[in-house]
Amino acid sequence: MAERKPEWPEPGDLVIATIETVTDYGAYAKLDEYIKRGLRHVSEITSSWIKNIRDFVRENQKMVLKVLRVDPEKGHIDLSLRRVTKRERIEKIKSWKKERKAEALLRGVAKKFGAPVEEVYQKAGLLIDEKYGLYEGFEKASKEDTKPLTKIGVTEDIAKSFAQVSEERIHVKLVKAKGTLELRCMNPNGVTCIQEAIASAKKAEKAKDTEVKFYVTAAPRYNVEAAAENWKRAEEFLQKVSQSVVKNITKQGGQGSFKREK
């Protein structure tokens, strides 16, 4: 929301800007996150010699620029391209995209809740933004429902709208960890024992932020695949669910072992 941003950027800030006018001495840009314009002098485009400025910049081009100087009295903002590192550019674009997504999601919450966007932001978005970051709050709601929102003071009715929009529109990309289970059971109902050992483990270790799949390769080997939002969680879940399967089959008089796929 607009009120989250100060009126002017600070020196050193990274900004998303759209080039409006290109001249021989530089380029004027509109700062997308502020209602301001700034100048990127030709000397701040690149450290190498420039024969034609239009080889480096053109109208309507979006760029990540660094704020060098701000003069509110004169309304001047000096910008630089050459002082923006590749890593800074990538991180800024990523955070900017998240902000735009969060604002679109907030509009969805306002529509579902039946209130103006500004009202929803003041009643709930501000709390979420301060605690988690607005987009990160939506991600939490998509994984944990209303609990992380009501815990910080968001009312249950608005939290439900946040959770519903999050579930509908946020799809968290999961990473996968894989391994192989070797399961044997010589009982007359050995196949059933193995199936029950796997089913019981899946049920016991079920978590909203994880997924697990089993594939039969060639008995007694079974591939197991655990998915979570990060490698550490995926690895932990893979180990946990696999150990649970081995424990279950052992209880039924069978044998089991697990090997992590490299």
C-alpha positions in Angstrom: 0.0 0.0 0.0 1.1 3.5 -0.7 1.3 4.6 2.9 4.0 2.0 3.7 6.5 4.0 1.6 8.0 7.3 2.8 7.4 10.2 0.5 11.1 10.3 -0.6 13.6 7.5 -1.0 16.9 7.6 0.9 20.4 7.8 -0.5 21.6 4.2 -1.1 18.1 2.8 -1.7 17.5 0.6 -4.6 14.4 1.6 -6.7 12.5 0.2 -9.6 12.3 2.9 -12.3 10.8 3.3 -15.8 12.8 5.4 -18.2 10.7 8.3 -19.6 13.1 10.5 -21.5 16.6 10.0 -22.9 18.9 12.9 -23.6 22.6 13.3 -24.5 23.5 14.0 -20.8 21.4 11.3 -19.2 17.9 9.8 -18.7 14.9 10.9 -16.7 13.1 8.1 -14.9 9.8 7.7 -13.1 10.3 5.9 -9.7 7.6 3.2 -9.8 7.4 2.9 -6.0 7.1 6.7 -5.4 5.3 9.5 -7.2 8.7 11.0 -8.1 11.1 11.4 -11.0 14.8 11.3 -11.0 17.8 11.8 -13.3 20.4 9.2 -14.1 23.4 11.2 -15.4 25.3 9.7 -18.4 28.3 9.2 -16.1 26.2 6.9 -13.9 25.2 4.5 -16.6 28.4 2.5 -17.0 32.0 2.8 -16.1 33.1 2.4 -19.7 33.1 5.1 -22.4 29.7 5.8 -24.0 29.5 6.7 -27.7 25.7 6.6 -27.9 23.6 6.7 -24.7 20.8 4.8 -26.4 23.0 1.8 -26.7 22.5 1.4 -22.9 19.1 2.9 -22.2 15.8 3.5 -23.9 12.4 4.9 -23.2 9.9 2.7 -21.3 12.7 0.5 -20.1 12.4 -0.8 -16.5 15.6 -0.8 -14.5 16.9 -1.2 -10.9 18.7 2.0 -10.0 20.5 3.2 -6.9 19.6 6.5 -5.3 22.7 8.7 -4.9 21.3 12.1 -3.7 17.9 13.4 -2.7 17.0 17.1 -2.5 13.3 17.4 -1.5 13.4 21.3 -1.6 14.4 21.3 -5.3 12.6 18.0 -6.0 15.8 16.4 -7.4 16.8 12.7 -7.2 20.1 11.6 -8.7 20.2 7.9 -9.7 22.8 5.4 -10.8 22.9 2.2 -12.8 26.6 1.5 -12.7 26.6 1.3 -8.9 24.0 -1.5 -8.8 25.5 -5.0 -8.5 24.0 -8.0 -10.2 23.0 -9.5 -6.9 21.4 -6.3 -5.8 19.4 -6.1 -9.0 18.2 -9.7 -8.6 17.2 -9.2 -5.0 15.4 -5.9 -5.7 13.4 -7.3 -8.6 12.4 -10.3 -6.4 11.3 -8.1 -3.5 9.4 -5.8 -5.9 7.5 -8.6 -7.5 6.6 -9.9 -4.0 5.2 -6.5 -3.1 3.1 -6.3 -6.2 1.8 -9.8 -5.6 1.0 -9.0 -2.0 -1.0 -5.9 -3.0 -3.0 -7.9 -5.5 -3.7 -10.6 -2.9 -4.7 -7.9 -0.4 -7.2 -6.5 -3.0 -8.6 -10.1 -3.2 -9.0 -10.2 0.6 -10.8 -6.9 0.6 -13.2 -8.1 -2.1 -13.9 -11.4 -0.2 -14.2 -9.6 3.2 -16.4 -6.9 1.7 -14.4 -3.8 2.8 -12.1 -1.2 1.2 -8.5 -2.2 0.7 -7.2 0.6 2.9 -9.5 -0.6 5.8 -8.3 -4.2 5.5 -4.7 -3.0 5.4 -5.1 -0.9 8.5 -7.0 -3.6 10.4 -4.8 -6.6 9.4 -2.3 -5.9 6.7 -0.3 -3.5 8.8 0.1 -6.1 11.6 1.1 -8.8 9.2 3.5 -6.5 7.4 5.3 -5.5 10.6 5.5 -9.1 11.9 6.3 -11.2 8.8 6.2 -9.0 5.7 2.9 -8.8 3.8 3.6 -11.5 1.2 5.4 -13.7 3.7 2.2 -13.4 5.8 0.1 -14.7 2.9 2.5 -17.6 2.5 2.2 -18.5 6.2 -1.6 -18.4 5.9 -1.4 -20.7 2.9 0.5 -23.3 5.0 -0.8 -22.7 8.5 -4.3 -21.3 8.0 -5.4 -18.5 10.3 -3.2 -19.4 13.4 -0.2 -17.2 12.5 -2.5 -14.2 11.8 -4.8 -14.4 14.9 -1.7 -14.9 17.0 -0.5 -11.4 16.2 -3.9 -9.8 16.7 -5.7 -10.2 13.4 -9.4 -10.8 14.0 -10.7 -14.3 13.1 -13.1 -13.0 10.4 -10.4 -11.2 8.4 -7.9 -13.9 9.1 -10.2 -16.4 7.4 -10.4 -14.2 4.3 -6.6 -14.0 4.2 -6.3 -17.8 4.5 -8.9 -18.4 1.8 -7.2 -16.1 -0.7 -3.8 -17.6 0.2 -5.0 -21.1 -0.4 -6.6 -20.2 -3.7 -3.8 -18.1 -5.1 -0.5 -19.0 -3.6 1.3 -22.2 -4.7 4.6 -22.6 -2.8 7.2 -24.3 -4.8 8.5 -27.4 -3.1 12.0 -29.0 -3.2 12.3 -32.8 -3.1 14.5 -35.2 -1.3 14.6 -38.9 -2.3 15.6 -42.2 -1.0 15.0 -46.0 -1.2 13.3 -48.2 1.3 14.0 -52.0 1.3 11.1 -53.7 3.0 10.6 -57.5 3.6 7.9 -59.4 5.5 7.8 -63.2 5.3 4.4 -63.4 7.0 1.6 -64.9 4.9 0.1 -61.4 4.6 3.5 -59.9 3.9 2.4 -57.6 1.1 -0.4 -56.2 3.3 2.0 -55.7 6.2 4.2 -53.6 3.9 1.3 -51.6 2.6 0.1 -50.9 6.2 3.5 -49.9 7.4 3.7 -47.3 4.6 0.2 -46.1 5.1 0.6 -45.7 8.9 3.8 -43.7 8.4 2.2 -41.4 5.9 -0.7 -40.8 8.3 1.4 -40.4 11.4 3.9 -38.0 9.9 1.5 -36.0 7.8 2.1 -32.2 7.9 0.6 -29.3 5.9 4.0 -28.0 4.7 5.2 -31.3 3.4 4.3 -34.0 0.8 5.4 -37.6 0.6 5.1 -40.2 -2.2 6.1 -43.9 -2.4 6.8 -45.7 -5.7 7.3 -49.4 -6.1 10.4 -50.1 -8.2 11.1 -53.8 -7.9 10.2 -55.6 -4.6 11.5 -55.3 -2.0 12.7 -51.8 -3.0 10.4 -48.8 -2.7 11.3 -45.3 -3.7 10.3 -42.5 -1.3 10.1 -38.8 -2.2 9.6 -36.1 0.4 8.8 -32.5 -0.6 8.9 -29.3 1.5 9.6 -25.6 1.0 13.3 -25.9 1.7 16.0 -28.6 1.6 16.5 -28.8 5.4 12.8 -29.5 6.0 12.6 -31.9 3.1 15.6 -33.9 4.4 14.2 -34.0 7.9 10.8 -35.2 6.7 12.3 -37.8 4.5 14.3 -39.3 7.4 11.4 -39.1 9.7 8.8 -40.8 7.5 11.3 -43.5 6.3 12.3 -44.3 9.9 8.6 -44.6 10.7 8.0 -47.1 7.9 11.0 -49.2 9.1 9.7 -49.1 12.6 6.2 -50.2 11.5 7.4 -53.1 9.4 9.7 -54.3 12.2 6.8 -54.3 14.7 5.0 -56.7 12.3 7.9 -59.1 12.2 9.4 -57.8 9.0 12.7 -56.1 8.1 13.4 -52.7 6.7 16.2 -50.3 5.8 16.5 -46.9 4.3 19.2 -45.4 2.0 19.3 -41.7 1.0 19.6 -41.1 -2.7 22.7 -39.0 -3.5 
